[in-house]
Amino acid sequence: MMKANITVTLKQGVLDTQGQAVKNALDSLEGSGVVSNVRIGKFIELDMNESDKKKAQVILERMCKKLLANPVIEDYHIEIDKIE
């Protein structure tokens, strides 16, 4: 069994309006200039019934490209850990 952690973020250069809104709110709370940039993404944690790490990687890549991320505007990073 495997546990996968997937982090999806907007690609550099893609306007992150949600991140900008959070930055503006933080500026009003803490004072302008404390935070220079905010990027918002999503974190997905999956438990997989797969024992082969290479197979799990292939499956996860397919999941990310087809559903979990929009490869046109988002990057994703996959981490896989084996559960004992």
C-alpha positions as CSV (number, residue, x, y, z in Angstrom):
1,M,0.0,0.0,0.0
2,M,1.2,3.5,-0.8
3,K,0.4,7.0,0.4
4,A,0.7,9.8,-2.2
5,N,0.9,13.5,-1.5
6,I,0.2,15.7,-4.5
7,T,0.7,19.5,-4.4
8,V,-0.8,21.5,-7.3
9,T,0.1,25.1,-7.9
10,L,-0.3,27.7,-10.6
11,K,2.6,27.9,-13.0
12,Q,4.9,30.9,-12.6
13,G,3.6,33.7,-14.7
14,V,-0.1,32.7,-14.2
15,L,-1.9,35.4,-12.3
16,D,-3.0,34.0,-8.9
17,T,-5.9,36.2,-8.0
18,Q,-6.7,34.2,-4.9
19,G,-3.1,34.6,-3.7
20,Q,-3.2,38.3,-4.4
21,A,-6.4,38.7,-2.3
22,V,-4.8,36.8,0.6
23,K,-1.6,39.0,0.3
24,N,-3.8,42.2,0.4
25,A,-5.6,40.9,3.5
26,L,-2.3,40.0,5.2
27,D,-0.9,43.5,4.3
28,S,-3.9,45.1,6.0
29,L,-3.5,42.8,9.1
30,E,0.3,43.0,9.4
31,G,1.3,46.0,7.5
32,S,2.4,46.4,3.9
33,G,5.7,44.8,3.0
34,V,5.7,42.0,5.6
35,V,4.6,39.4,2.9
36,S,6.0,39.9,-0.6
37,N,4.0,37.2,-2.4
38,V,1.3,34.6,-1.8
39,R,0.6,31.6,-4.1
40,I,-2.5,29.5,-3.4
41,G,-2.6,25.8,-4.4
42,K,-4.2,22.6,-3.4
43,F,-2.9,19.6,-1.5
44,I,-4.3,16.1,-2.2
45,E,-3.5,13.0,-0.1
46,L,-4.3,9.6,-1.5
47,D,-4.0,6.0,-0.1
48,M,-3.3,3.6,-3.0
49,N,-3.7,-0.2,-3.2
50,E,-0.4,-0.5,-5.1
51,S,2.8,-2.0,-3.8
52,D,5.0,-1.1,-6.8
53,K,6.3,2.5,-6.5
54,K,7.0,2.9,-10.3
55,K,3.5,1.7,-11.1
56,A,2.0,4.1,-8.6
57,Q,4.0,7.0,-10.1
58,V,2.6,6.2,-13.6
59,I,-0.9,6.0,-12.2
60,L,-0.6,9.2,-10.3
61,E,0.9,11.1,-13.3
62,R,-2.1,10.0,-15.3
63,M,-4.5,11.1,-12.6
64,C,-2.8,14.5,-12.4
65,K,-2.8,15.1,-16.1
66,K,-6.5,14.0,-16.6
67,L,-8.2,15.3,-13.5
68,L,-6.3,16.6,-10.5
69,A,-4.4,19.4,-12.3
70,N,-4.8,21.5,-15.4
71,P,-1.4,21.0,-17.1
72,V,-1.9,24.2,-19.1
73,I,-1.8,26.5,-16.1
74,E,-0.8,24.3,-13.2
75,D,2.3,22.4,-12.0
76,Y,2.1,19.4,-9.7
77,H,4.6,17.6,-7.5
78,I,4.1,14.0,-6.4
79,E,5.6,12.4,-3.3
80,I,5.0,8.7,-2.7
81,D,5.6,6.8,0.6
82,K,5.2,3.1,1.2
83,I,2.9,2.3,4.1
84,E,4.0,-0.7,6.2
